[in-house]
Amino acid sequence: MRELADKYGAHLLPADSMFTELAATTEPEHWAADGVHPTPAGHAALAAAWLRLVA
């Protein structure tokens, strides 16, 4: 995905690395209770990151 975003000049939100960084600050379950699907806090973090990316 990163290569394609670079190739086509598309916005890319690297959520995998974002969640890795967030999980280092608190328990990972705070961001994704089952390790895949974001919790409300995870959704809020994604939304904030997306807004920073496209603003």
C-alpha positions in Angstrom: 0.0 0.0 0.0 2.8 2.4 0.8 4.4 1.9 -2.6 1.1 2.5 -4.4 0.4 5.6 -2.3 3.8 6.9 -3.2 3.4 6.0 -6.9 0.0 7.6 -7.3 0.4 10.5 -4.8 -2.4 9.2 -2.6 -2.9 9.9 1.0 -1.9 7.0 3.2 -2.6 6.7 6.9 -0.3 4.1 8.2 -2.7 2.8 10.9 -0.6 -0.2 11.7 2.3 1.9 12.9 0.0 4.4 14.5 -1.7 1.7 16.6 1.7 0.2 17.5 2.8 3.6 18.9 -0.5 4.0 20.7 -0.3 0.5 22.2 3.1 1.4 23.7 1.4 4.2 25.7 -1.4 2.1 27.2 -2.8 -1.4 27.0 -3.4 -2.4 23.3 -7.0 -3.4 24.2 -7.8 0.3 24.8 -7.4 0.8 21.1 -8.7 -2.5 19.7 -10.2 -4.9 22.2 -9.9 -7.9 19.9 -6.7 -6.8 18.4 -8.4 -6.0 15.0 -11.5 -3.9 15.4 -11.0 -0.4 16.9 -12.7 0.6 20.1 -14.4 4.0 20.3 -10.9 5.3 21.4 -9.3 3.6 18.4 -11.9 5.1 16.1 -11.3 8.6 17.6 -7.5 8.1 17.1 -8.0 7.1 13.5 -10.4 10.1 12.8 -7.9 12.5 14.4 -5.0 11.1 12.4 -7.0 11.3 9.2 -8.0 14.9 9.8 -4.4 15.8 10.4 -3.4 14.0 7.2 -5.9 15.7 4.9 -6.1 19.1 6.5 
